[in-house]
Amino acid sequence: MIEYAVAVGSDRLTGRFFGPSFEALAHVPASRVGDALTEFDSDAARETLGRAEVLLTGWETPHLTAKVLRHAPRLRRVIHLGGYAPGLFPDGAAGITLSDVGVANSVPVAEYSLAMILLANKDAFRAQRLYRERRAFIDREAEFEVSGNYRRTVGVVSASRTGRALIELLRPFPALRVLLYDPYVTEHEAAELGVEPVTLPELMSRSDVVTLQTPLLPETVGLIDAALLARMPDGATLINTARGAIVDGDALEREVVGGRINAILDVTDPEPLPASSPLYDLPNVLLTPHIAGSMGTELRRMGDMAATDLARYARSES
């Protein structure tokens, strides 16, 4: 029988992924060895590594360096939950197949983005503020004459895993026009996705809501700069659930402090922002503490997907 080990980095996270008694892995035709590992330096950890053919990893897992892998001669597969999987192997992973179930993390991010798009178009956050301030009748037709989700335009930056998941969630809203900027997506692929491919400047100029779904790469650092932010229509909303460094933070601060555009930011650079940042108190900025990705009950989705992957591997090897 295949033997596997769990090395997620913290006992709390292990419990969230798999349940306190590893319930998510109970049906897997494989045998777990050792306790969940939070480090690779102890004799007990090395003994566990030495027996494992499969290793389940996740956020906070220590790097699988060449030194660590010397103590794992039987290791053939790593199933990774969340984060950048290849980054686990700073010295390479020859002979080890890598399975990344991080795709499960795109689901809650896409759901969060969809919710914020719909609420932003409805001007729900300004409506809440007005109601709280006035505590009286609000004439919505006078206050919100250009609000709503009919004939509005959503700009999606990047057809990443999360970007594609979001585009799929937007399909049941035919009154929303969806623009896509992704230099790697062909016109044929865009047509299949049901989106209009455009340049990034055009997307910024035409969109009522811009949602960033691009991964953080050297070429995407500062991608959304002052010139692109200036193209956004007055009253438009920028949503960032990707990484804070994708946006020029100083340029964004100038735009939102001036009140010209709105921002919904689940990520910032740095993260968290300094306590003195004006973004905490601006009425046109909604800050959330990196909650779009898997959290709470959603972590179990990733554990269930990892268990399915492990079961598939175990059956193929038996």
C-alpha positions in Angstrom: 0.0 0.0 0.0 1.2 3.5 -0.8 2.5 5.4 2.2 2.1 9.2 2.4 2.9 12.0 4.8 1.4 15.4 5.5 3.7 18.4 5.8 1.5 21.5 5.7 3.5 23.7 8.1 1.1 24.1 11.0 -1.2 21.9 13.0 -4.0 24.4 12.8 -3.8 24.6 9.0 -3.6 20.8 8.7 -6.8 20.5 10.7 -8.6 23.0 8.5 -7.5 21.2 5.3 -8.2 17.6 6.4 -10.2 17.8 9.6 -8.9 17.3 13.2 -8.7 13.5 12.7 -7.7 13.6 9.0 -11.3 12.8 8.0 -10.8 14.0 4.5 -8.2 11.3 3.9 -10.1 8.5 5.6 -11.4 7.0 2.3 -8.0 7.1 0.6 -6.5 3.6 -0.2 -3.1 4.6 1.3 -1.4 4.6 4.6 -0.4 7.8 6.4 2.9 7.6 8.2 3.9 9.7 11.2 2.3 12.9 12.5 1.7 16.0 10.4 5.1 17.6 9.9 5.8 21.2 10.6 9.6 20.9 10.1 12.0 18.6 8.4 15.0 18.8 10.8 14.1 16.4 13.6 14.9 12.7 13.7 11.1 12.0 13.7 10.5 14.1 10.7 13.4 12.5 8.8 12.0 9.0 9.6 8.6 10.0 8.3 10.1 11.5 5.2 12.1 8.3 4.6 9.0 6.2 4.4 6.7 8.5 2.4 6.1 8.0 -1.3 3.7 10.9 -1.5 3.9 14.1 0.5 0.9 16.5 1.0 2.2 20.1 1.3 0.6 23.5 1.6 1.0 27.1 2.8 3.8 27.4 5.4 5.5 24.1 4.4 9.3 24.5 4.7 11.3 24.3 1.4 12.1 20.9 0.1 15.7 21.5 -0.4 18.2 19.0 -1.7 19.3 18.4 1.9 15.7 17.6 2.9 15.1 15.4 -0.1 18.2 13.3 0.7 16.1 12.0 3.6 13.2 11.2 1.3 14.5 8.5 -1.1 11.1 7.0 -1.8 9.3 10.3 -2.5 7.7 10.2 -6.0 4.9 12.7 -5.8 4.1 16.0 -4.0 0.5 17.2 -3.8 0.4 20.9 -3.0 -2.4 22.8 -1.5 -2.2 26.6 -2.2 0.6 28.9 -3.0 3.3 28.7 -5.7 4.0 25.0 -5.9 7.4 25.0 -7.8 8.7 27.4 -5.1 8.8 24.5 -2.7 11.8 23.1 -4.6 14.6 25.7 -4.6 17.1 23.1 -5.8 14.8 21.3 -8.3 12.7 18.2 -7.9 14.1 15.6 -10.3 12.1 12.4 -10.3 9.2 13.9 -8.3 5.9 14.7 -10.0 4.1 17.8 -8.7 0.4 18.0 -8.4 -1.0 21.5 -7.6 -4.6 21.6 -6.3 -4.3 25.3 -5.8 -7.0 25.5 -8.6 -9.5 25.0 -5.7 -8.3 28.4 -4.3 -9.5 30.1 -7.5 -13.1 29.3 -6.6 -13.5 31.6 -3.5 -11.4 34.4 -5.1 -13.7 34.3 -8.2 -16.8 34.3 -5.9 -15.5 37.2 -3.9 -14.7 39.1 -7.1 -18.2 38.5 -8.5 -19.8 39.7 -5.4 -17.8 42.9 -5.3 -18.5 43.5 -9.0 -22.2 43.3 -8.5 -22.1 45.4 -5.3 -19.8 48.0 -6.9 -22.1 48.4 -9.9 -25.1 48.8 -7.5 -23.2 51.5 -5.6 -24.0 49.5 -2.5 -21.2 50.8 -0.3 -22.0 54.4 -1.0 -25.7 53.6 -0.3 -24.8 52.1 3.0 -22.8 55.1 4.0 -25.6 57.6 3.0 -28.2 55.6 4.9 -26.0 55.5 8.0 -25.3 59.2 7.8 -28.8 60.5 7.1 -30.9 57.8 8.9 -33.8 58.9 6.7 -35.5 58.2 3.3 -33.0 57.9 0.5 -34.3 58.8 -3.0 -32.5 56.1 -4.9 -33.5 57.4 -8.3 -32.0 60.8 -7.4 -28.9 59.5 -5.7 -28.1 56.5 -7.9 -29.3 57.4 -11.4 -26.3 55.7 -13.1 -26.0 52.7 -10.7 -27.0 49.1 -11.5 -25.9 46.0 -13.3 -27.7 46.6 -16.6 -25.5 47.4 -19.6 -22.4 47.9 -17.5 -18.9 46.9 -18.5 -16.5 44.7 -16.5 -12.9 44.5 -17.3 -11.0 41.4 -16.3 -7.2 41.6 -16.3 -5.8 38.2 -17.1 -7.4 34.9 -18.0 -5.5 33.1 -15.2 -7.2 30.2 -13.4 -9.0 32.7 -11.2 -9.8 35.0 -14.1 -11.3 32.1 -16.1 -13.3 31.0 -13.0 -14.6 34.6 -12.7 -15.5 34.8 -16.3 -17.5 31.6 -16.0 -19.4 33.0 -13.0 -20.2 36.1 -15.0 -21.9 34.1 -17.8 -25.4 34.1 -16.1 -25.3 38.0 -16.2 -25.8 38.7 -19.9 -26.5 42.4 -19.3 -22.8 42.8 -18.2 -20.3 43.2 -21.0 -17.0 41.5 -20.2 -13.7 42.8 -21.6 -10.5 40.8 -21.2 -6.9 41.8 -21.4 -4.6 38.9 -21.7 -1.8 39.0 -24.3 -1.7 35.2 -24.4 -5.4 34.6 -25.2 -6.2 34.4 -28.9 -9.4 35.9 -30.4 -10.8 32.4 -30.9 -10.2 31.6 -27.2 -11.7 34.9 -26.2 -14.8 34.0 -28.2 -15.1 30.7 -26.5 -14.8 32.4 -23.1 -17.6 34.8 -24.2 -15.5 38.0 -23.7 -14.2 40.8 -25.8 -10.4 40.9 -26.1 -8.9 44.4 -25.8 -5.7 46.2 -25.0 -5.1 47.1 -21.4 -5.5 50.9 -22.0 -8.8 50.2 -23.8 -10.0 48.0 -20.9 -9.2 50.7 -18.4 -10.9 53.4 -20.4 -14.1 51.4 -21.1 -14.8 49.5 -17.9 -17.1 50.5 -15.0 -15.3 47.9 -12.9 -11.8 46.6 -13.4 -10.9 43.4 -11.6 -7.3 42.3 -11.4 -6.7 38.5 -11.7 -3.1 38.4 -12.9 -0.3 36.5 -11.1 2.5 38.5 -9.6 5.5 38.1 -12.0 8.4 40.4 -12.7 6.6 41.7 -15.7 3.4 42.4 -13.8 4.9 44.4 -10.9 3.5 47.9 -11.3 1.4 46.8 -14.3 -1.4 49.1 -13.4 0.4 52.5 -13.3 -0.6 56.1 -13.0 -1.3 56.5 -16.7 -3.6 53.5 -16.8 -5.4 54.5 -13.6 -6.0 58.0 -15.1 -7.8 56.3 -18.0 -10.5 54.9 -15.7 -13.8 56.8 -15.9 -14.9 58.9 -13.1 -16.7 56.8 -10.5 -15.3 53.5 -11.8 -14.1 50.9 -9.4 -10.8 49.0 -9.2 -10.9 45.6 -7.6 -7.7 43.9 -6.6 -7.7 40.3 -5.3 -4.4 39.3 -7.0 -1.4 41.0 -5.4 -0.8 44.5 -4.2 2.4 45.0 -6.1 0.6 44.7 -9.4 -0.7 48.3 -8.8 1.4 51.4 -8.4 0.4 52.1 -4.8 1.3 55.8 -4.8 -0.7 56.5 -8.0 -3.7 54.6 -6.7 -3.6 56.5 -3.4 -3.6 59.8 -5.3 -6.6 58.7 -7.3 -8.7 57.5 -4.4 -7.7 60.4 -2.1 -9.0 62.7 -4.8 -12.2 60.8 -4.8 -12.3 60.3 -8.6 -12.4 56.5 -8.5 -13.3 53.8 -6.0 -11.2 50.8 -4.9 -11.9 47.4 -3.4 -8.6 46.1 -2.2 -8.2 42.6 -0.6 -4.5 42.9 -1.2 -2.0 45.7 -0.8 1.7 46.5 -1.0 2.9 46.3 1.7 0.4 44.0 3.4 -0.9 45.2 5.8 -0.7 48.9 5.0 0.9 51.1 7.6 -1.6 52.2 10.3 -1.2 55.8 9.0 -2.4 55.0 5.5 -5.3 57.2 4.4 -6.9 54.2 2.6 -8.3 52.8 5.9 -10.6 55.8 6.3 -11.5 56.8 2.8 -15.2 56.5 2.0 -14.5 55.3 -1.5 -12.1 52.5 -0.5 -13.1 49.1 0.9 -10.2 47.3 2.5 -10.4 43.6 3.5 -7.5 41.6 5.1 -6.7 39.1 2.3 -9.9 37.1 2.7 -10.8 36.5 -0.9 -8.8 33.2 -1.0 -9.7 30.0 0.8 -10.4 30.6 4.4 -12.4 28.8 7.2 -14.6 26.2 5.7 -13.3 26.8 2.2 -9.9 25.2 3.1 -11.7 21.8 3.3 -12.4 22.1 -0.4 -8.6 22.1 -1.0 -8.2 19.1 1.4 -10.9 17.2 -0.4 -9.3 17.8 -3.8 -5.9 16.7 -2.5 -7.5 13.6 -1.0 -9.0 12.8 -4.4 -5.7 13.3 -6.1 -4.0 11.1 -3.6 -6.6 8.3 -4.0 -6.2 8.5 -7.8 -2.5 8.1 -7.5 -2.7 5.3 -5.0 -5.1 3.3 -7.2 -2.9 3.8 -10.3 0.1 2.5 -8.4 -1.6 -0.5 -6.8 
